[in-house]
Amino acid sequence: MKLSETHLIQLSAVVDAGSVSKGAEALGLSQPALSRSLAQLEARVGKPLFLRGHRPLQATPLGIQLASHGRRILSESRRAAEAVQSLLRGTRGLVRVCGVPFFMDAMISRIIAEFQNRNADVMVEQSYGNLAEVGAGLRAGQLDIGIVPLGTSGEPGGLQFQPILAARNVVCCRFGHPLIRTRRLDLAELGNYRWVAPLPGSPLLADLFAIRSSLGTPDLDICYSGGSLLSVMNYLTETDALAILPFSVFFAERKQNRIAVLPVDIPQPQRNLGILRLAGVPQNPAAAAFADYVVDAFGAMAHLIQRHENAVVWRR
């Protein structure tokens, strides 16, 4: 026997309200229309749903049981409607974000946590990649958002770039490093120390090569490579090695007092960190909401980062 889910929901409303008129009001129906629906349900099951002659209205055991099913159907229907509305608002759904490793670990992972504290029903899948990997993932429909640095050459074809922060890379070392005590630090002195190499494909690696060219040396002494941000931080604190890091990463880690920035201006092109996405393609609402949150977060932080950066005296 197949019963109408609508009839069961209407029955539960009448049982809960205690009368047909109040049930009709709760459902936004006319009383005659609701009475016809109940009569159709009774005819379908072949047994009365209410005790005759009882005031206030009293359901039979069968009516009570069917009404409980109607409540569950109504509850699931409302949950489904709320889920749809949450998806449309961007407070529920999946966000697939990929970006440059050190920046993702130092800055974006914290922003993801803050976003999910406000939007607990949004699942975020984070991965790592540089511009080439991010662009390929976006075009293949495997990513929603990329967070990468981009130079003045402009965004790759078919992609849209939204700057969120001016990108500057700096030379970092441990607290207490001998170069920190150098009153007038010269770029050439950097060649006297060993280096940590960034991941392949990273703009940090390009800047490391630029330092090598500026020093006029055929090679730099690379002592460690391929590490995560945490491993690089740990390595620096235990050695006199140097590493190139985004200033924003240093800013995020500054309160740990583990690494310092050397006041030396390294050759590097103008870049911005920003959000990369497909051009002309509507984003899923959760991804759009997360992107807006990232933009707002960096809007609030950018002046603090810039002020902190200006407090360091850069020397050529």
C-alpha positions as CSV (number, residue, x, y, z in Angstrom):
1,M,0.0,0.0,0.0
2,K,1.4,3.4,-1.0
3,L,0.5,6.3,1.1
4,S,0.8,10.0,0.2
5,E,3.7,11.6,2.1
6,T,1.8,14.9,1.8
7,H,-1.3,13.3,3.5
8,L,0.9,12.0,6.3
9,I,2.5,15.4,6.9
10,Q,-1.0,16.9,7.0
11,L,-2.2,14.3,9.5
12,S,0.7,15.0,11.8
13,A,-0.1,18.8,11.7
14,V,-3.7,18.1,12.7
15,V,-2.7,15.7,15.5
16,D,-0.2,18.2,16.9
17,A,-2.6,21.1,16.6
18,G,-5.5,19.3,18.1
19,S,-8.0,20.4,15.5
20,V,-8.5,20.5,11.8
21,S,-8.9,24.2,11.7
22,K,-5.6,24.8,13.6
23,G,-3.8,22.3,11.5
24,A,-5.0,23.9,8.3
25,E,-3.8,27.3,9.7
26,A,-0.4,25.8,10.5
27,L,-0.1,24.4,7.0
28,G,-1.5,27.4,5.2
29,L,-4.5,25.4,3.8
30,S,-8.2,25.9,3.9
31,Q,-10.1,23.7,6.4
32,P,-12.3,22.0,3.7
33,A,-9.2,21.1,1.6
34,L,-7.4,19.6,4.7
35,S,-10.6,17.7,5.6
36,R,-10.7,16.2,2.1
37,S,-7.1,15.1,2.4
38,L,-7.7,13.3,5.7
39,A,-10.8,11.6,4.3
40,Q,-8.7,10.4,1.3
41,L,-6.1,9.0,3.7
42,E,-8.7,7.2,5.8
43,A,-10.2,5.7,2.7
44,R,-6.8,4.6,1.6
45,V,-6.0,2.8,4.9
46,G,-9.5,1.6,5.4
47,K,-9.6,2.5,9.1
48,P,-10.6,5.6,11.1
49,L,-7.8,8.0,12.0
50,F,-9.7,9.9,14.7
51,L,-12.1,8.7,17.4
52,R,-15.7,9.8,16.4
53,G,-17.5,12.3,18.6
54,H,-14.4,13.2,20.7
55,R,-13.8,16.9,21.5
56,P,-11.0,18.0,21.4
57,L,-10.0,15.9,18.4
58,Q,-8.3,12.6,19.5
59,A,-6.4,10.3,17.1
60,T,-6.8,6.6,17.0
61,P,-3.7,4.4,17.7
62,L,-3.3,4.0,13.9
63,G,-3.7,7.8,13.5
64,I,-1.0,8.4,16.1
65,Q,1.4,6.0,14.4
66,L,0.9,7.4,11.0
67,A,1.2,11.0,12.3
68,S,4.6,10.1,13.8
69,H,5.7,9.0,10.3
70,G,4.4,12.3,8.9
71,R,6.5,14.2,11.5
72,R,9.7,12.4,10.4
73,I,8.9,13.1,6.8
74,L,8.3,16.8,7.6
75,S,11.5,17.0,9.6
76,E,13.6,15.5,6.8
77,S,11.9,17.7,4.3
78,R,12.8,20.8,6.3
79,R,16.4,19.5,6.8
80,A,16.7,19.0,3.0
81,A,15.4,22.5,2.4
82,E,17.8,24.0,4.9
83,A,20.7,22.0,3.3
84,V,19.7,23.5,-0.1
85,Q,19.6,27.0,1.3
86,S,23.0,26.5,3.1
87,L,24.5,25.4,-0.2
88,L,23.1,28.4,-2.0
89,R,24.4,30.7,0.8
90,G,27.8,29.1,0.8
91,T,27.6,27.9,4.4
92,R,27.6,24.3,3.4
93,G,29.6,22.5,0.7
94,L,33.1,21.6,-0.5
95,V,36.0,24.0,-1.2
96,R,39.0,22.6,-3.0
97,V,41.9,25.0,-2.6
98,C,45.5,24.6,-3.7
99,G,48.4,27.0,-3.2
100,V,52.1,27.5,-2.6
101,P,53.2,25.4,0.3
102,F,54.9,27.8,2.8
103,F,52.1,30.4,2.4
104,M,49.4,27.8,2.8
105,D,50.9,26.5,6.0
106,A,51.7,29.8,7.6
107,M,48.7,31.9,6.6
108,I,45.9,30.1,4.7
109,S,45.6,27.1,7.0
110,R,44.7,29.5,9.9
111,I,42.3,31.4,7.8
112,I,40.6,28.1,6.8
113,A,40.2,27.3,10.5
114,E,38.7,30.7,11.2
115,F,36.3,30.3,8.2
116,Q,35.1,26.9,9.4
117,N,34.6,28.2,12.9
118,R,31.9,30.3,11.3
119,N,30.8,27.8,8.7
120,A,31.1,24.3,10.3
121,D,29.3,22.6,7.4
122,V,31.9,23.6,4.8
123,M,34.5,20.9,4.0
124,V,37.9,22.2,2.8
125,E,40.3,20.1,0.8
126,Q,43.7,21.7,0.8
127,S,46.6,20.7,-1.4
128,Y,49.9,22.2,-2.5
129,G,51.1,23.4,-5.8
130,N,52.8,26.2,-7.7
131,L,51.3,28.3,-10.5
132,A,51.5,25.5,-13.2
133,E,49.9,22.9,-11.0
134,V,47.2,25.2,-9.8
135,G,46.3,26.4,-13.3
136,A,46.1,22.8,-14.5
137,G,43.9,21.8,-11.6
138,L,41.5,24.7,-12.2
139,R,41.2,24.0,-15.9
140,A,40.5,20.3,-15.2
141,G,37.8,21.1,-12.7
142,Q,39.7,19.5,-9.9
143,L,40.1,22.8,-7.9
144,D,37.9,25.7,-7.0
145,I,40.5,28.2,-5.9
146,G,44.3,28.6,-6.2
147,I,46.4,30.9,-4.0
148,V,49.6,31.7,-5.7
149,P,52.1,34.6,-6.3
150,L,51.9,36.2,-9.8
151,G,54.1,38.7,-11.5
152,T,53.3,41.6,-13.7
153,S,53.0,39.4,-16.8
154,G,49.4,38.8,-15.9
155,E,47.2,35.8,-15.3
156,P,47.5,32.7,-17.5
157,G,44.9,32.3,-20.3
158,G,41.4,31.5,-19.1
159,L,42.1,32.3,-15.5
160,Q,41.3,35.3,-13.3
161,F,43.7,36.6,-10.6
162,Q,42.6,38.7,-7.6
163,P,45.5,40.2,-5.7
164,I,45.3,40.0,-1.9
165,L,48.8,41.0,-0.8
166,A,52.0,42.5,-2.2
167,A,54.6,39.6,-2.2
168,R,58.1,40.1,-1.1
169,N,60.7,37.4,-0.4
170,V,63.4,37.9,2.2
171,V,66.5,36.1,3.5
172,C,65.9,34.5,6.9
173,C,68.2,32.9,9.5
174,R,68.1,31.8,13.1
175,F,68.1,34.3,16.0
176,G,71.7,34.8,17.0
177,H,73.1,34.2,13.5
178,P,76.5,35.9,13.0
179,L,75.1,38.1,10.1
180,I,72.6,39.7,12.4
181,R,75.4,41.4,14.3
182,T,76.9,42.8,11.1
183,R,76.4,46.5,11.2
184,R,76.5,47.1,7.4
185,L,75.5,43.9,5.8
186,D,76.5,43.4,2.1
187,L,74.9,41.1,-0.3
188,A,78.2,39.4,-1.0
189,E,78.4,38.1,2.6
190,L,75.5,35.8,1.9
191,G,77.8,33.7,-0.2
192,N,79.8,32.7,2.9
193,Y,77.0,30.6,4.3
194,R,75.1,27.4,3.3
195,W,71.6,27.6,2.0
196,V,68.2,25.9,2.2
197,A,66.7,25.3,-1.2
198,P,63.0,25.9,-1.7
199,L,60.8,23.3,-3.5
200,P,61.2,23.0,-7.2
201,G,59.0,25.4,-9.3
202,S,58.7,27.8,-6.4
203,P,59.2,31.6,-7.0
204,L,61.5,31.3,-4.0
205,L,63.8,29.2,-6.0
206,A,63.9,31.8,-8.8
207,D,64.9,34.4,-6.3
208,L,67.7,32.1,-4.9
209,F,69.1,31.8,-8.4
210,A,68.9,35.6,-8.7
211,I,71.0,35.9,-5.5
212,R,73.5,33.5,-7.0
213,S,73.8,35.7,-10.2
214,S,74.2,38.8,-8.1
215,L,77.0,37.3,-6.2
216,G,78.7,36.3,-9.4
217,T,79.2,32.8,-8.2
218,P,78.6,29.7,-10.3
219,D,76.9,27.9,-7.4
220,L,75.6,28.3,-3.9
221,D,76.3,25.8,-1.2
222,I,72.9,24.0,-0.8
223,C,72.8,21.9,2.3
224,Y,69.1,21.1,2.6
225,S,66.1,21.0,0.3
226,G,62.6,19.8,-0.1
227,G,61.4,20.4,3.4
228,S,58.0,21.6,4.6
229,L,57.7,25.0,6.4
230,L,58.0,23.4,9.8
231,S,61.1,21.4,8.8
232,V,62.8,24.4,7.3
233,M,62.0,26.4,10.5
234,N,63.4,23.6,12.6
235,Y,66.5,23.3,10.4
236,L,67.2,27.1,10.4
237,T,67.1,27.3,14.2
238,E,69.7,24.6,14.6
239,T,72.2,25.8,11.9
240,D,73.8,28.9,10.4
241,A,72.1,28.2,7.1
242,L,70.1,30.8,5.2
243,A,66.8,30.5,3.5
244,I,64.5,32.6,1.3
245,L,61.0,32.9,2.7
246,P,58.0,35.1,1.9
247,F,57.9,38.1,4.3
248,S,54.3,37.2,5.1
249,V,55.4,33.8,6.3
250,F,58.0,35.4,8.6
251,F,55.2,37.8,9.8
252,A,52.9,34.8,10.7
253,E,55.7,33.1,12.6
254,R,57.4,36.2,14.2
255,K,56.0,35.6,17.7
256,Q,57.8,32.3,18.0
257,N,61.1,34.2,18.0
258,R,62.8,31.4,16.1
259,I,64.0,33.1,12.9
260,A,64.9,36.7,11.9
261,V,65.0,38.6,8.6
262,L,68.4,39.9,7.4
263,P,68.3,43.6,6.3
264,V,69.4,43.0,2.8
265,D,67.5,43.7,-0.4
266,I,67.5,40.7,-2.7
267,P,66.8,41.0,-6.5
268,Q,63.3,39.9,-7.2
269,P,60.5,40.9,-9.6
270,Q,57.3,42.6,-8.5
271,R,54.7,40.0,-7.5
272,N,51.4,39.8,-5.7
273,L,49.9,37.0,-3.8
274,G,46.3,36.4,-4.8
275,I,43.4,34.1,-5.6
276,L,43.4,32.4,-9.0
277,R,40.2,30.9,-10.4
278,L,38.6,30.1,-13.8
279,A,37.4,33.2,-15.6
280,G,33.8,33.6,-16.6
281,V,32.7,30.4,-14.7
282,P,30.3,30.8,-11.7
283,Q,31.9,29.3,-8.5
284,N,30.1,27.1,-6.2
285,P,28.8,29.3,-3.4
286,A,31.0,27.8,-0.6
287,A,34.1,28.4,-2.7
288,A,33.0,32.0,-3.4
289,A,32.2,32.6,0.3
290,F,35.7,31.3,1.2
291,A,37.4,33.4,-1.4
292,D,35.6,36.5,0.0
293,Y,36.6,35.6,3.5
294,V,40.3,35.3,2.4
295,V,40.1,38.7,0.7
296,D,38.6,40.3,3.8
297,A,41.1,38.6,6.1
298,F,44.1,40.0,4.1
299,G,42.4,43.3,3.8
300,A,42.6,43.5,7.6
301,M,46.2,42.2,7.8
302,A,47.8,43.9,4.8
303,H,48.6,47.2,6.5
304,L,50.0,45.4,9.6
305,I,52.3,43.3,7.4
306,Q,53.4,46.3,5.4
307,R,54.1,48.4,8.6
308,H,56.1,45.5,10.0
309,E,58.0,45.1,6.8
310,N,58.8,48.8,6.6
311,A,60.3,48.6,10.1
312,V,63.2,46.5,8.6
313,V,65.9,48.7,7.0
314,W,66.7,47.2,3.6
315,R,70.2,47.8,2.3
316,R,71.5,47.0,-1.2
